[in-house]
Amino acid sequence: MSVQQQQTLFDIYGEAGLPVELVTLNVLRTIISGIGILFNISLVFVTAKTKALNSPCHLLIAFDCLVSAWYQLASFLSITVLFGPGHQFIPIRPCCLQILPPFQFGFTASFTAMFLISLDRLISVLFPLWYSLREIAKKYYLIPMFISTLVSPSIIIYAQYQVVYTVPESTQVICVPHECSWAWAGDLIYVIFVSFYGLTLANYIIIWIVLKWHSWKSTNQNLASPYEWTRRILKTLSIILFLNLIGLSMNSIIRLTIPHLNFNVTQRALAIHGLSCLTNFVMSTNAPILFTFNQEYKTAFMSAFKIKSANKTAKVTTVKKI
């Protein structure tokens, strides 16, 4: 390993201060996170306030927004370090072992929740009769799902604990999440990340095939499709997944290209911090997309926030969500 590769940001900028570009990227990420927190919490509020948004799918979407907002709070911790009096770094162990782990749960639980949303929709179209019974007893159906979101964060946080203890305690960091994951721990997070998105995409493909078959069957029998609600919400969820896949693609490109571009420490940090802005942007889009492309959510938002034009919109009614 070369001397340049062994250097850290602290080695280069510990005395002189971080470059303006890197500070600007972190400020931008914090602004994006702040807006994202408002959007995500607004969707949680609307879901809690609107009785019609009470299906397992609605609740899982709200959970996704809640944990995303929780993760985005970590940006404000990083910015307090960057603008700390006289010092822009803190020791790695307090950062990675005490400060960031609770927020890492939000990040990991978010893409786990996306998979659970797709799994919920898949179950609803493959086993509609069984699923209708789960609608009556949602808590027995959802509790195992929510508990399962603890598995991946626990594995990832354990991996981070292991790698953090391989570096000197005096190592200084800005205290952003990616600084706590490298080597095999970083590879593990990436594999889990890709696996969940791959499974989510596979679920949606199967759902679209099943819905297409049911649509063809209903058309031949001159019957109304019982899956109209699923079709509407799935179109919106597919847009959200598409944005997440763009983020995944960018992550993969940077991960594969940086080792071959011979970037120095600063250039590598700028690329990774820029990617974190994209990650936080994607995590902020659920509420705007649902408001824009799903009439049910749009009506619920207008009603919950008492927007005048809500009077011109049809009232949200409870439908059988299959």
C-alpha angles and dihedrals in degrees: 000000000000125000090248092055091048092055121099131203088258092056090055104032104022092108103022097045130244120299117266092242093059094046090048092053090052092048089049091050090051092051091049090047092050092053090044092053090054092049095045095045090047090058091049089050093049092049092051092047099045115073092199091062094069105107119115089254092054092047093049091050089051090049090052090053092046095054091042090055090048091053092048090059087072089073090068091054091053092050091053088056092049092051095038115135109273097341135067098189139064131193114281098234099058088045100047100029102039114014107038106034095081090052092046086063088064093053095048094040089053097063089038088056091052089056091047091052090054090045090052091052091046092052090048093058098037097044106022096160094050090043092054088059090053088055087065093049101032096158093062089050099043102039094069088048093052091046090052090061088071094063101072095041090051092052093046095046090049090052091050091051089054097051095041090061090056092071129064116277089235093064109125126214139176087237104242121144099252091059089070096056127063140126112018093349091058090047091050093052091049093050092049090046094051093042094056093047091046091052091045092052091047091052092052092048091052091047092052091050092049092046091049090052092048090047091052090047093049092048092052091049094042091238131140112252112251090206100065093115092050090049092053097047091042092058089055094044089050090059090052090049091049091057090047090051089053088054090048091050092052090048090052094047093051092044092052100039105041094069089055098044096067092229118181121233094271096047091047091050092049092052094048095044089048089054090052088059089056091048092053091045092054091048088054097056104075097088097043092048094047090047093048102042106027118066093198093058093040091055091046092051092049092048095045094049093038095237109180096231088062087085088066092052124083114259116258109256129193111252132182102268111208 
